[in-house]
Amino acid sequence: MSIRKDKNKWLFVIELGKDENGKRRQIMRRGFKTKKEAEEAYNIAKYEIQQEGKCLEPSKLLYRDYLNEWLSNKRYNLSQQTFELYSSNIKNHIEPMLGDVQLSKLSALHIQRFITELKNKGLSNSTVERIYSIVNASLNNAVKKELLNKNVATLVDKPKVMQRELQVWDIQMVQLFLKTAREHEPRLYIAFHLALLTGMRQGEILGLRWQDVEFERGNIVVRQTLSHDGKTLKSGGKSRNSVRSIAIDDATLDALRKHRRIILQEKVQLGGKYVDNDLVICTTKGTPITPRNLSRTWYRLLDKSGLPEIRFHDLRHSHASLLMKLGKHPKIVQERLGHASIKLTLDTYSHIMPNMQEEAAKDLGRMIL
């Protein structure tokens, strides 16, 4: 980096090597009031040279331009769902408020006003936190690429999200709901059975194929998911850890065998008109059941059961909570849920720990004393 003082101002020089005639090539910019301004302009110029093979004036690199370039480079490291969420938040919230600010001119005051405006729009704390995280991650990358000296987003108070208290069912509630589902929705019963007995996510259940059910080994392998809009079957899982093997009990294997007989009968009846996606949970024509339609059935059964209202996703939490209360090691719970780390599992279900500690203390006391 060649940055030096030029009388009362600062300048920078970028060496570009020699041209075809052996003549030295360089770019020089003068007139910066402070060394910091010169460093930021230097980093922006260097970035533009790397990206486009030419140097643009720092004023031409707006945050929106950098942000879209950052997202484009990051695309293949994100799931399709996450990428679409990032794109939506950038388009609807970040660009309108911060897009026209020069990357080098972004300040902590810009970020703080941005967060305040998001809250004034009535967005939930969790949504504000997600949007802030995008800005923070992009500016961290700008620092890493030497476009900025520091990430100004770290200088403001990060939006706080109140931890939502998990709503879970106990064993009697689970039994009552499964009984209700078996009686009133026998064809879709297996979806709720799998949610409670395996802890699979909704998209994983709706994307499950028969080829992924290992009847002989007593396993389900998560290799495919259905998108939130119900239009796309995607290979893989929500994350790398989501592609996993889940052991299942004999009763679940029997329920799957019974359900497969229903599916095979429908396939024979429809003949060539059947759309064979090999799905475990599907319409009578073989096509995917959308999350929206499954939710309609879910809330109808919830009403019939008379149980406390929870989300479909809370069936996954109920599965994990019951395992923890049975004294199963958190590592096993982590593997079944497909969490990236055991820390995430412990943080999510820490509310169960006090009861487990009490039971552990009593057990130890009985054993020793």
N, C-alpha and C positions, 0 to 999 in steps of 0.2 A: 504494500500500500504506500503510495507516494502522496502524502498530504503535507503541505508546509505553509508557513505564513508568507504572505506577499504584501509587504508594507503593513497596513492596518487591516488587511483582509486575509482570507485563507483561499487556497487553491488545491486542486488535486490533479494528478496526472495518471493516465492509464496507458501503459505501454502495449502496443498491438503488434510488436515484432517488426519485421521488415517486409516491404512490398516486393514485387517481382523484379524490381530494379535494384534491390538491396538498400533502398532508402528507408530510414527509420520512420515508423508510424506510431503516432500517439494521439491521445485525446486529452485536452486540458480544459478545465473549467475554473474560472476565477470569480472573485467578488463575494465570497461567503463571509458573513459577519463573524461566525464562530467556527471553531474546529469541528464541533459537533455537526453543524450544518454541512460542512464539507465532507465529513465522514458519511453522513446519510446519503448525500447526493452521489458520492463515490460508489456506495453499495448499490444504489439504484441503477447507476450507469453500468456497473459491472454485470448486474443481473440482466439488463436489456441486451448487452453484448452477447451473453451466453444464450439467451432465448431467441434472439432475432438476428444476431450477427451485426448489430449496429447499435449506436448509442442514441437513446432518446433523451430529451430534456426531462429532468426529474418531474417537472410539473405535469408531464403527460402520463405518468404512471399513477393513475387513480387507484384507490383501494378496491373498487369494483373490478378493475382489470386484473389486479394481482389476485384477488379472491377467486375469480373464475379460473384463472390459470392454476391456482393451488388446488381447487376442487377437481379440475380436469386431471391433474397428476395423481390425485388421491383416489380417483374413482375405482380403480381395480383393487384397492385395499379395503373397500367397503362393500357390505352386502347391498343388493339392489334396493332394499327397503330403506337402509340408512342413507344411501346416496340420494334417493328421492326426497327424504326428509331434509337433508342438508340443502338440496337444491331449492326446495320450497321455502325454507327459512331464509335463505340468502335472497331469493327473489322478492319475497313478500315483506321481509323485515329489515335485513341488513343493508341491502343495496339502497332502498329508498332513504334511509337515514344516514348511512356512512359512505355510500358508494362514491359520491363526488368529492370526498376528502382525499387529498394526496396521501399516499402511504406514509411518506416521510413527515407529514404534518399531523398525523393522528396523535391525539393526546389523551391522557387519562380523563380529562374533562369531557372529551367527545364520548368516551366509553360510558362514563357515569351518566351523562344526559341520555344516551342511548338506552341504557338499562331502565332509567326512570320513565322514559317515553313508552317502552314496552309494557311496563306495569300500568301506566296510565291508559293504555289501550285495553286493559282488562284481561291480559294474558295471565295464565296461571303461573305460579312460582316455578313449577317444574319446566314449563315451556320457556320461560325467561332464562332459566339456568341452561337449558339445552342450546338456546340461541347464543348465549354468552360463550358457551364452550366452543362453538364453531369459530367465533371471533378470536378467542384465546388461542385455539389450536393453530389458526392461520397465521397469527402474529408470532407465535413461537417458531413456526416454520420460517417466517421472514427473518427472524433473528439468526436462525441456523444457517440461512442462505446469505447472511451478512448484508441483508437489505436494511436492517434496523439494528441499533445498538442494544435496544431493550424492548421488551413487550409491555406496552403501556397498560394493557388489560389487566396485568397483575398488580397494578397500582391502585385499583379500585376494589371495593368490597364485593366479593363474589356473591351473586344472588343465592340466598339460602332457600333450600327446599325442606319444608317440614316433612319428616319421615312419616309416611302414611302407615297407620297401624294396620297390620295384616288382619284380614278377616278370614278366619279358617273355621272348618267344621271339626267337631269331635267324631269319634267312631260311630256313635249312635246316629248322628246326623247323616253321616256318609251312608250308613246302612239304609236309613229311611229313604234317602234320595235315590239310591240305586234300585230300591224296591219300586219306587214310584216310576222311575224311568223304564224299568223292565215291563211294567204293566201298561203304561200309556204310550210309550214310543219304542216298541221292541226292535224296530229296524235300526234306529239311531242309538239304541242303548249302548252299544259297544264304544261309541265315541266318549261317553261320560265315564264308562268303566275304565277305559285306557287313561283318561285324564287323572282319575283318582288313584289308580293302581300302578301307574308308571311315572306320573309327573311330567308327561310330555306336554309341550306347548300346543296350542290350538292348530297352528300351521303345520306342525309336525304330524299331528294326528290326521288332519285332512289330506296330507300328502303321503301318508303311509301306504306302501304297496305290499301285496301278498308276498312278493319275492323277498321283502325285508323282514318277514316273520319267520324265524327259524324254529319251527315246531319241535324238531327233534332235540335241539339244544335248549329250548325254553328261553329264547332271546328275541328281542326286537332290535333291529339296527336302524337308527335314524340316518337316512341317506337322502331324503327328499322332503321338501316343504311346499305348502301352497301359499301363494302371496296373499296379502291382506284383502285385496280386491277380488280374490277368488278366480283370477284369470290366468295365472301362470303357475305351473308346477316347476319348481327350481331344484336342481340337484344340490346336494350339500345341506348345510344347516344354517342357522342364524349366524353362527360363528364357527371357527375351527373346532372348538371344544364341543359344539352342538352335535357334530357327527359322532355318534357314540352307540354302544351296545347296552341295552337295558334288560336285565334278567326279569322274567315274568313267572308268576306262580301257576300252578296247575288249573286253578279255577279260571284264570284269565285265558289260558290256552284253550280250555273247553268253550269259553264264551266266543273266542275267535273262530273255533271250528264250527260252532253253531251258526255264527254270522256268515261264514264262508258258504255254507249250504244255501243260505238265502240268496247270496249274490250269484252263485252258480245257477240257481233255478231261474233267476231273472235274466241271466245271460242267455240261457237256452230259450226262454220264452220270446225274447226279442230278436234272437237270431242275428242276422247280418246288420241290423240297425243298432246293435249294441256298440257303444264306443268303449273299447277295452283299454283303459289306462292302468289296469292291474291294481286299482285302488281298493283299499279295505273299506273306507267310508266314501260312498258315492251315491249319486242319484240312481233311480231304477234304470236309467239309460247308460250308466257307467261314467257319466261326466262328474267332475268335482262338485262337491257341495260347498257353496260359498260360506265364509265365516258369518256373514249376515244372516243367512238362513239357519245355520246351526244355532246362532244366538237367539233367534226367534223361538226355536224349540226349547232351548235352555231356559229362557225366562218363563215359558209356558209351564214347563215341568217344575220350575222353582215355585211358581204360584200354586200348583196343585199339591206340592209337598208341604207347604206352609212353613218352610224353613226360613231362617234369617237370610235376607238377600245378600249375595256375594257375586263377584264377577266370575265368569268362566275361568279366567286366569287364576283365580283364588283356589280352584281345585288343585292346581299344581302346588300352591302353597300348603294346602291341606295335606297333600301327599307327603311333602317334606316334613311338615310339623309332626305328623303321626309317626314317621320313621324316627325323628329325633326323640319323641316322647317314649318310643319303644327302646331307646338307648342305643340306636344304631350309630356307628361312627360318622361324624360329619363328612369324612372323606367319601364314604359310600353315597351319602346324600348328594354331594357335589358331583360325583360321577354320573349318578342317575339323572340329575337335572341338567348336566352339561354346562355347569358354571365354569368360568375361566380359572377361578382360583377358589381354594377353600376359604379364604378370607371373605369373599363375597357371600358364600353360603353362611358363614358364621355371623356376618353383619346382618344379613337378611333375617335370620331366625334367632337372633340373640334374645328375643323376648321369651323364648322357651327355656333359656339357660337357668334362670333363678329356680324354677320348679325342679329342673334336673339336678341342680346343686343340692337342693333340699333333700331329694330322694337319695342322692349319693352320700350325703352326710349321715342320714339315718342308716343306710345299708352298712357303711363303714363302722358306725357305732355299734350296730348289732353284731357285726363280725368280730370286733375287737373286745367289746365290753360285755 
